[in-house]
Amino acid sequence: QVQLVESGGGLVQTGGSLRLSCAASGSIFSINGMGWYRQAPGKQRELVALITSGGSTNYADSVKGRFTISRDNAKNTVYLQMNSLKPEDTAVYYCNAYVLVYGSRTSKGYWGQGTQVTVSS
């Protein structure tokens, strides 16, 4: 059993910054890939950024150069630093992680509850 809890969302003006955090807890043996997704009203959930256990990263084209994903393996936490925010970044942001739990042989994907990010003009 694994829980992912996001925090750091809120309301900011265009050009502002936010840092999202996602902490994983539970019967965790190891965490492999971690990432952030977002879902805007009326749109599909989309990948924003991901990071592997080795530190390799990928970003959606829409956030390249503005967002930075990082992780602290000792704390089972992934972060998303969001700079130069735009109204089109407004969405619910979800944390995702592939976790190997104690007693299992394969990793499974888990989702956080989501945190609202609203960027006003």
Buried (B, 14 or more C-beta within 10 A) or exposed (E): EBEBBBEBBEEBEEEBEBBBBBBBEEEBEEBEBBBBBBBBEEEEBEBBBBBBEEEEBBBBEEBEEBBBBBBEEEEBBBBBBBBEBBEEBBBBBBBBBBBBBEEEEEBEEBBBEBBEBBBEE
